[in-house]
Amino acid sequence: VGLSREQLLAGYRQVRAATEALAAPLAIEDMVVQSMPDASPTRWHLAHTTWFFETFILQRALPAYRPVDERYAYLFNSYYVGVGERHPQAQRGLLSRPTVAQVRDYRRQVDHALERFLADAPTATVAPHAFAIELGLHHEQQHQELIVTDITHAFSLNPLSPHYSLPPQVEGWQGSPGRGDGWIDHPGGLVDIGHAGDGFAFDNEGPRHRVHLDPFALARSPVTNADWQAFITAGGYTTPSLWLSDGWDQRVRHDWRAPLYWRPDLDPTAAVCHISYYEADAYARWAGARLPREEEWEALAVSSGAGLPGAGEVWEWTASSYAAYPGYRPFAGDFGEYNGKFMSNRMVLRGGSRATPPGHIRSTYRNFFMPDARWQLSGLRLARPA
Ligand SMILES: [Fe+2]
């Protein structure tokens, strides 16, 4: 059961407009910078999300459709090996062409074609592509958060200290309801984990399966900046016994002494942000606790009804490596490359952040990054036996 064409059309307009709103505060020059291989220029995000709809919907659904520019397939394919050759990810910031204006024109042309398709094509023609369109909307929402994290990284390297703020017209992207002190207990036992029902989910959120959990407790809030300052003051960054071996190597190599973008004047009550998995793990050990398993996080989020208190401010590193659930089946066809091929060497994060679009947060959602990644809005929540 998917979305109706009216829902797809409304969703398409909303998501595409939200992307434009995120880019609106930026200057042309901001949009073409690539500050590191993992972070892409805003211009690339604007084009790549458009390429997704052009490649996987318009070109497949409409035999007469001609790409806006045949060369964009090479420039704006991210990692779909099955779809063709790709421009190297680390070189996305070397391109002055196509210009931002040309990319904006690309977006307009694809929008026009896709909206006409949804409005005018026979239902039997739209139906086989409804899932790909819905996936494209969730895909673009993922890139909306990356637009924020990637421009934040670029600005952080600029001696003029430009600041990127989420546009005020992007409603519902702030806030962290229900956080407080103390712990929330869970009795453990057999619990069902993974997506169920008719709503959208990525393939990696299923299949639903049963796991056993020992009784456990999770903190009612993520770890705060004040907590983290205590960790720094106590020598957390200079005590190798707190760290995993790979983590200590990274700490030494990059001379980590605090989270990325750390400043002494950060709000002490806000969740600590921009830490790697290794830092989260070291902090938990220092605190006499541990990181949650992803199943614990999900079980408590589901059983507390309105979601886990304090969730949605920062993505929360878990102790779980990103792997397939029992019986996992990747999306069919080219979308099989979307999630499944990244199931090694990455750790799962749960929750969502203040830059995650509303409607993109689910209790079963599995975000994943390399354990040394710090430019995402990543924090942690402690776990312990009940
Ligand atoms: Fe993508």
Boltz pocket constraint, residues with backbone or C-beta under 6 A from the ligand:
constraints:
  - pocket:
      binder: B
      contacts: [[A, 48], [A, 78], [A, 139], [A, 143]]
      max_distance: 6.0
